[in-house]
Amino acid sequence: MSADPKALLTDLIKTALKSVAPDLADTAILLERPKQASHGDFATNLALQLAKPLKRNPRELAALLLAELPASKLVAKTEVAGAGFINFTLASAAKTAVVGEVMERGADFGRGAKKNVKVQVEFVSANPTGPLHVGHGRGAAYGASLSEVLAFAGYDVTREYYVNDAGRQMDILALSTWLRYLAFFGIEVPFPPNAYQGDYVIDMARELRDAHQDRYARFTLAQVLDGTPGLPPAERKDDEAKQQRELHLDGLIANAKRLLGEDYPFVHGFALNEQLGDGRDDLKEFGVHFDKWFSEKSLFDTGLVERAVAELEKRGHIYLQDGAKWFRSTDFGDEKDRVVQRENGLYTYFASDIAYHLNKYERGFDRIIDIWGADHHGYIPRVKGAIAALGLPPEKLEVALVQFAVLYRDGQKTSMSTRSGEFVTLRELRREVGNDACRFFYVLRKSDQHLDFDLDLAKSQSNENPVYYIQYAHARVCSVLNQWGGELAELKAADLGKLENERELALCARLASFPEIVEGAAADYAPHQIAFYLKDLAADFHSWYNAERMLVEDEAVKLARLALAAAVRSVLRGGLAVLGVSAPESM
């Protein structure tokens, strides 16, 4: 008997529907699992759906549908409930059949059929201006898990990282590194408060010095500071002071480019490659991989930014004001129009974002998913507006927002600011609590919900720690199977009719719902649904394990229970793999 009773039950209901209301035979049939076990295994509201068009009482319609329902060994009991719901209780054999299917399909149980839909998921894409911090970690864990869920559900997934290797932020990092490098040679430039402050900048400067000695330090303090606006007093926090600090920083960047000349691209590239390489290594260690690392600079090198803006202009969506080119973003629901090219001829970040999304469309993806921090919510209408203005379907682009995780250590909230250097790195967090806890805790909530990362809980070995609780269930099964010492192939022939008690049938029902959970998680972009499912599956298993002996004298009962335990292990392992979490065999 198939382990997909939902599909078979749907066919039975369709047959009944053709008899009761042939003109409405194409009505979609919704089958859901009731929250209360006493209401059966599945329920449908079909009679309530049909009541209005057929002008009949829904309870009467439900009774008519049940009268026309073909007899099936699948169904043990049916009833009309409430305002007209139909509840179905499955026969035990229909519930236990899933064990055989899991044993047969192994790691592929729950995997969806190939959908021939190309999906691009772009995530993390942090400026390579410093180490990844715990805020980036949530986007990395969510993006990686979502990609795995979509791939497991049957989509053709491309995982992409957009490298911001052009623009002012990289110039600030290059300048920060160079100024720290100059200090090693006695050229003490007052370090700008709005440059990158972290120790990692000093480390890069030291590496630059060790590799190239004083090659990039052939200047005087006066040359470095030549013509730069002075810095306001540190205590001034007003807008004018902030602008003055930014002008001072821009002056230093301009001087660095002028003084270093042909050497500036090397210093710039050195800082970029150091931070990008560090980020790559960090993500790889975190179990997060990308199929493509896309360079922002390539958009300028290939002329795509210029072409995108020209196309918008050709279509009448650009106007000139004060020497700058503006995109009519308000025509597409944005709060104000946006500059795409400044009066000095330089393109804005928004212009390169437009070009990047044009590139995504030109690569032929059927669905494009951007994962952004929740603070970028206002960016959605302008990007979608630009896509529509280019004559492309904006509905192809979907944006999933991720709230930054807040780390609490000893009850204290930890600051995370890349510029100030006061942040907890993802690497530090992983070393403290482990990759598994990081990956699981990050996806334990909906991505757009606030997440407090409970460090103490993540490190605890207790039932309150969900990842420990799930992994312990997996390890328990491994222990039992090792004690048994037989071959798994023997379990495929187990008499599943021996699985009779309430806990065993509940476990079977939980296993059978895994494909639906995968499908729902993929449709909702919600890997946390997998995490919740695994907690429930582990809870069902622990409850059964504590109530029943596995290695009993009765050989048939023993093999049936071991088969169920092995099926639980297989699904736990597969679900954890989707979330990037290991499944230890002993704990």
N, C-alpha and C positions, 0 to 999 in steps of 0.2 A: 504493500500500500504506500502511495506517495506520502512524503513528509510535508506536503503543502496542502493541508486540509482546507485552507482558505480558498485556494483556486477551485478545488473540487466542490466545495460548498457553494461558491459563486455560480458554478455551472448548474447545480441542482436548483438554485433559486431562479436562474434565468429560464429554466424549463418550466417552472411553476408560473413565472411571470407571463410567458407566452400563452399559457392557457387562460389566465385570469384577465390579462389586458394586452392582447396581441398588438394593438396600436401603439402601446408604450413599451414594447419589448426591448427597445434600445436604451431604456433608462439605466443610468449608471447605478451599480449596486455597491453600496458602501457597507463593508463588514468591519466591525471594530471589536477589540477585546474588552469586555466589560471590566470595570475596576474592581467589582466584587465577584469573587469566585462563585458565589451562590447564583449569579445571573447567567452562568454557563461559560462556554469558551469563546463564543462569538455572538454578536447581536447586530441586527440590521434595522434601519428606520425606513425601509422601502415602503411599507404600508402608509406611513406618515407622508412620504413624498407623493404617493399616488392618490391620496385622499382628495385633494383639491381638484385635480384634473378629472378624476372619475366621479367626484361628488358622492363619495361613500364614506361611511364611518371607518376610521383607520383600524380599529380593533376588528371590525367585520372583515376588512380587506386582509388583515394579517391572518385571520382564520381561514379565509379562502385560499391564500397562498400556501398555507401549511397543508390544506386538503389536497392541493395539486402537487405538492413536493414529492418527487420520486423517492421510493424506498431506497435506503442506502445503509450499508454496514458502517459507514462513516459516522452516522448520527445515532446517538443513543437516546436523545431526548430533545423535544422542541416545546416551546411554550410562547403564548402571547403575553406580553408584560406591559405594564404602565399604559400609556396613551395609545399604544399600537406597535411597540417594538416586538421583534421576534428574536427570542433567545435560542441558541443552539448549544447543546452539550454533546461533545464528541465521544465516540466510543473509545475505550482504552487503547485498542489496537491502532486507532487513528493518531492517538497522542504519542504512543511509544515508537511509531514508525520512524520518527525523526532520528532516533539513535542510530538506526541502520544507515540512514542517509549521511549523517555526520561521519560515521565510520568509513563509509564509501568515498565521500568527497574530500574528507580531511580538511586541509587548509583552504580549499575552494568552497566549502560550505558557506553560503551567504553571499558569495560573489555574484554580481549581476551579469547578465548577458551583455556582450559588446553592443554599444549603442551607436558607434560610428559618429560620435559627436566630439569635435576637437575643442578642448577647454584649456585656456591659459590661466594659470593662477600666479599673480605677481605679489610677492610678499617680502617682508623685512625691508629691503631697499633703503636701509639706513645710510645716511651720509657717511662715507668712510673717513670720518674726522676724529674717531676715537673708538675705543673698545665698545663692543655691544654691552648694554646694561640690561638689568632685569626687566625693564620696560620693553625693550626690543625682544626679549625672550618670549613674551606672551604672543607677540605677532608671529615669531618664528614657529613656536609650537602649534599655534592655531593653523597657520598656513600649511605647514607640513602635514598635520593630521587631516585637514580638509582635503588636501591633494590626495592623500592615501584613501580617504573615504570615497572620493569621486572616482578614483582609479578602480577601487574594489567594486564600486557600483557599476562599472562597465564603461566609464568615459575614458577618452584618450587625453591624458593630462600632460601639459607642459608646465613645469615649475620654473619661474623666472625671478631673477633679482635684477633690479634696475640700479645700475651703478652711477651715482651722481658724481662723475669725475670731471665735470665742467662747472664753472661758475664761481661765485665769490667765496662760498664756504671752503672750497678746496684751496683757494688763494689764502684764506685766513690760516688754514692749517699749515700750508707751506711757509708762510711768514712766521708763524709761531715757532715752527721747527728751526727756521733760519736764525731768529733772534736768540733762541736758547743756544744754538750752535755758536753764534758770535760771542756769547758770554764766556764760553770756554777759552776764548782768545783775548779776554780782557775788554771786549767792546760791549760795555754794559748799557744797553738801550733800555730805558724804563719800559717794563713789560706792560702792554696795553691790557686793561681789565676786561676788555671784550674779545681778547684773543683766547686761544685754547690753553687752559691752565694746568691740565693734568700732568702727573709725573711721566706718563707715557710719551709726552712731547719731549721732555728732557732725555728720555731713553733714546728716542729717535735721533735727537741732536747728537748724542754721544756716539751712536752708531755712525752717523755721518762724519763726525770728527775722526773716529778710529779708521774709517775707510779712506777718507780723502784729506786728512790733516787740515791745513789752513787754506785749501784751494778756494773756498767760498767766503773767506774772511779778509779779503784784501782791501778793506775800506776803513774809514775813520767813523767815529760816532757822529761827527758833523755831517758826513755824506749820507749816512742812514737816515738822519732826522731832517735833512735839507727840505725846507718848504712845507713840512707837515704842520697842520694846525695844532696848537698847543692843547694839552689835556686840561679839562676843568677839574676843580677840586673833587676828591673822591666822594665827599659827603653830598655833593649835588646829584640829585636823582631826577631832576625835571627833564622835560622833553628836549629842551635846548641843549642841556648838558649831554644827554644821550646822543643827540645828533652830532655834537662836536666830537664825541669819542669815536663815532663811526667814521667821521671825516678824517680824523687822525689815523685810524686804522687803514682807510683807503689810501691815505698819503704814504704810509709806510709800505703798503703793497706796491704802489706805483714806483717807489724808490727801489724796492727789491727787484722788480722786473727790469728797471733801467740799469741798476748797478750790476746785476748778475748777467744781464743780456742773454746770450745763448745758453748760459748755465742755469737760468731760471727753470726751464722745462725739466731739467734733471732733478733739481731740488723739489719741485712740485711733484714730479713722478715718483721720487723716492718716498715722500711722505704718503702719497696715495697708495703706492704698492705695499708699504709697510702696514698701513691700517687695513687695506683691503685683504691682504694676506692673513692678517691676524683674525679678521672677521670670518674669512673662509674656513680657517682652521677651527675656530670656535664653533661655528655652525656644524662642521663635519663631526666634531667630537660630540655635539648635541644630537647627532642623528638626523640632521636636516641637510638635504642635498638639493641642488638646483640643476635643471637640465640646461639652462642658459643664463649667462651673466651678460646683461645688455648694457653697453656703454652709452651714457648720455652724450659724450663727446662725439660718438659716431653719427649722431643726428645732425650735428653741425658739419662734420667732415664730409658727409654724403649730400649735404644741401637740403636735407629733408625739412629742417626748421624753416628755411627760406621758402621752400616749396609749399609748406602747409599754410604759412601766412599769406603767400601770394594767392593761394586757392581761396582762402577766406575773403581776401580783397576782391578777387574776381567775382565772387558770389555776392558782393555788396555788404559784407558783414564787418568791414574795417573802415574806420574814419580817422582823419588826421586832426590832432589838437595839440597845440604848443610844441609842434615838431615831433610828437610821438604818435605811434600807430595804436589805435584802441580797437578792441573787439567789442561789438555790440552785445555784450553778455546779458544785458537786461532784457533783450528780446527773447531770451530763453529761460527766464525765471530767476536770474541772478540779481542780487541786490544792487549792484552797480557794474558799469562797464569796466573792462580790464585792459591794461597796457600789455601789448605783445612785443613792441619794439620801442625802446627809449629814444629820446631825441639825439643821443650820441651814437645811435645805430645798433647798440647792443640789444640782443633779444632777452626777454624775461624768462624766468623759470616756467611761467605759464605757457609761453610759446614752445619751449622744448617739450612740455607735457602734452601739448596738442599734437606735436610731431610724433611723439612716442606712441600715442594712441592711434594715430593714423597708421603708423607702422604695424601695430597689432592687427588692425583691420586688414591691411594689405597682406599680412601673412596667412589670412584665411581661417582664423579661429571662429568657431561657431558661437562660442561663449567666452567672454573675457571677464575675469574676476580680479578686481583690485582689492587688496587688503590694506586698509589705511588706519592710522590712529584716529580715535574718536574726535580729536581736535581738528581733523580735516573735514568734518561733516559739511561745512559751508563750501567746500571745494567741489562737491559733487555736481551741483547745477551748472557751474561754469564749464566743467570738463564735458559733461553730457551735452551742454549747449553747443560747444565747439564741434563735437562729433556730428550733431544734427546739422550745424551750419555747413559742414563739409559734405553734406548729402549722404551721410552714413546712418544706419539704424542705431540710435542710442540705446535701445532696449537690449542690445547684445552685451553692453557693459553693465556689470553689476558690482556694486561696492559693498564690501563687508567691513564694518567698523569694529575696531578693537580698542577697548579701554585699557589703558596702561595698568599693569599690576602694581600694587603698592606693597612693598616688603616691610614686614614688621619683625624686628629683632629685639627681644627683651622688652616688648611693649612699646618700642620706639619706632616711629616712622622714619625711613631712610630717604634722604634727598638723592635725586638722580638728575644731575645737570651736566651735559657733556662739556659745555664751555668752562664751567667753574672747576671741573675736575672732581667734584664731590659726587661720586656715584658708586654704586655697587655693581660690579661687572657680572655679566651672565656667567662667565667662567668661575668667578668666586662663588656664586650661588650654587653652581653645579658641583663644585668641589665640596661644598658644605653639606648639601642634602642629597646629591646624586642625580644623575640624568633622569632616572625613572620618576622620581618624585617631581622633578621640574616639569617634565613633559606632561605628566598626568594632572598635576595641580593647575597648570596653566589652562587646560581645556576642561576643567571641572565646572565651569560656568559658561553661559552664553557669552560670545565674544564681546558683545556690546554692553555687558553688565560689569559693574565695578568688581574688582577682585583684590581682596586682601590676602597676600601670600603668608600663611601661617607657618613660619619657619620651624617652630617647635613641633607642630603636628606633622609636618613633612618628614621630620627626622625620627619620629617615634615609631616603635615597633609594637603597635597596638591595633585593636579592631577599629579604633576611631580614625586611624590613618587609612583612607580608602585604597591607596595603591598597595600598601602592605597587606590589607585584608584580601584583595583580589589575588595578589601573587601567592599568598599563603594557601588559598584554595587550590591553585595550580600545583603548588609544591605538595600539598596533601594527597592529591590524586597520584602524583608521581611516586610518592612514598608507598601508597597502597598497591600500585601496580608492581613496584619493585618487590614488595613483600610476596605478592602472588607469584611473580617470576615466570609467568607464561608469555606466549607470543600474542601480540595484538590481533593477528589474523584469526586466532581462535574465537575472539569475541564477536566477529562478524556473523558467526553462526549461532549466537546466543538466542535463547528463547525469550524474546522481549515481553511475552505474555506474563512472565513472572514479575514484571514491574507493575505492582498492583496498588501499593499504598498511596495515600494522598500526596505525600512529599515527592515521591518518584514521579507521579503524573504531573505535578506542578513543575518539576524540573524539566520534564519533557516539553511541556507547553512553553516554558521560558526559552528552551533551545530552539523550538520551532519558530519563535518570533524574531530570531536574529536577522534573517533576510529582510524582514519588514523594517527593523530598526536601521539597518544599513541604508535601505532605500529612503527612509525618512530623513536620516542624517544627511544624505547627499542632497536631497531636495531642499532641505532647510539650511544648508551650509552650517550644520550644527554637530560637529564631532563630539560635543558634550553628551549627546544622546547615547553614543557608544559607551562613554564613561559611566553614565547612569545605569545602562543596561548591564555592564560588567559587574557593577556593585550589586545589583539585584540578583544576577546569576550566582555570584559568589555567596550571597546571603542564603539563597535557596540551597546551595550545595552544603554550606556549613551546617545549616539546620538539619538536613538529611543525614550528613555524616555523623553528627552528634546524637542522632536518634536511632540509627540503624548500623548494624555491623555489615561490612562488605564481604569479608572472607569467612562466610558461613559454611557449615558442613554440606548443606544442600548444593550440589554442583551446579544445577540449572539456575538456582537463585543467585549463586555467587557470580556466575558468568554474566548474567543479565545485569546485575548491579555494577560489575566491573565495566561492562560495555557502556552503561550510562555514565559512570565516572570518567571513562576515557573520552566520551563525547563532550562532557563538560570541559575537560582539559583542553580538547582541541579548539573549542569555541573561545575559551578564555585566552588561549595563546594567540588565536587569530585576531580577536578583538584588541588585545594589548598591542599586537604588532601594528595594527592600523594607527594606534595612538603613539607609536614610537617607544613603547615600554617593553622591557624584557619580561620573560616568563621563566623565572628560576625554578630549577627542579628540586632544590632543597633550600631551606631557610632556617 
